[in-house]
Amino acid sequence: MANVAVVGAQWGDEGKGKIVDWLSERADVVVRFQGGHNAGHTLVVDGVTYKLSLLPSGVVRGKLSIIGNGVVVDPWALAEEIEKIAAQGVRLTPDLLKVAENACLILPVHKEMDVLRESADSGTKIGTTRRGIGPAYEDKVGRRAVRLIDLADEATLARRIEALLLHHNALRRGHGQSEYEAGALIAELRAIAPRVLPYADNVWKRLAEARAEHKRILFEGAQGALLDVDHGTYPFVTSSNTVAGQAATGSGVGPGAISSVLGICKAYTTRVGEGPFPTEQDNEVGQTLGTRGHEFGTVTGRKRRCGWFDAVLVRQTVLTGGIDGIALTKLDVLDGFKEIMVCTAYRLDGALIDHLPATAAAQARVEPVFERLEGWSQSTQGARSWADLPATAIKYIRRIEELIGAPVTLLSTSPRREDTILMRDPFSA
């Protein structure tokens, strides 16, 4: 059976929730492999809206759902989200939800450090969600993190907290803050442990068993490739690798376990937070895209910046992310535009270039080179076949395929999961 990795091909918020839900019905296992509870997936199932931040989308379908070791887990957020969907009629048991025992935890001290940094008058703001994800990843690579399994042993937990606070209290003093008291933090963790430890498991082994049983596995990414800590618009990025290669590392399988990679991107471009955005339209066009597309963050409620489709960036993420096909979302938002612009190249200091440069200074200076395409007046909302689409809309899709070097294998024409046109099933790869 084919296993599929789904990743964002832009700056996140591409509509992965609907696509992952659509695919999860065909999967046996759904795995989150990076990020934290800063992800925001909105699912509509049988008229009920679920807003997930940490839980894999498979939970609402009753599929085995796994939070991999590549995710940083806020145990309080996890417990709260489990309770929230239980109130909506979805009861999770350790048989249905498994969290990697070696996943690193987000602690209150991480959230406080995140807020301190984002609030500091340093001249550079990343635009994080202030949920502690970045500082938690720092402690992971610094080998001082508290992992989920540490909650099961009080002596180990005390040692890990001591090592972590040795670092964090020095940082807090530098920010003019009081030191964090170890006893208080340990008490908080002891209190939350019974609510989350039952879900702890050896997930790499569970995935090996699933593969041996020829089950279909869906690897669910968060954020987008342009926020990847290596391949994104650094330093305005997230703190994890968001490209498909992380699906293997972040869940405990080999790269050969991933049969195909589906990239999700909007028919235009959006971004939340700070950083370069070459095709941004800070004008009536951007306002129209934002209003029609309801461009507000699921987790934060922040208004998204909007602009025309940037084929340069998506072409780049197709290559760095190993994307085999694209799921194009929100085509209907472009209905009614007389003309639609697509960025095909950049100018940097007068020179024509075909990629986004690596330095932040150069990224801020690039100018988009636009190609003008004819728009369409007919509605594409709710279309479920190519025959339902205007000829100019099909021409727009075909031109995008040419520019990004990947086929559009799935097309979404509304938030409803039924309004989807499938050209090739990723699970058949």
PyMOL commands that set and color helices and strands:
alter all, ss='L'
color gray80, all
select helices_A, chain A and resi 16-24+57-61+75-87+108-119+133-141+148-152+154-174+182-199+203-212+225-227+245-249+255-257+284-292+311-320+331-334+360-365+386-388+391-404+426-428
alter helices_A, ss='H'
color red, helices_A
select strands_A, chain A and resi 4-8+29-32+41-45+48-52+64-67+97-100+200-201+217-220+260-266+269-271+305-307+309-310+325-329+339-348+351-353+367-374+408-412+420-422
alter strands_A, ss='S'
color yellow, strands_A
deselect
rebuild
show_as cartoon
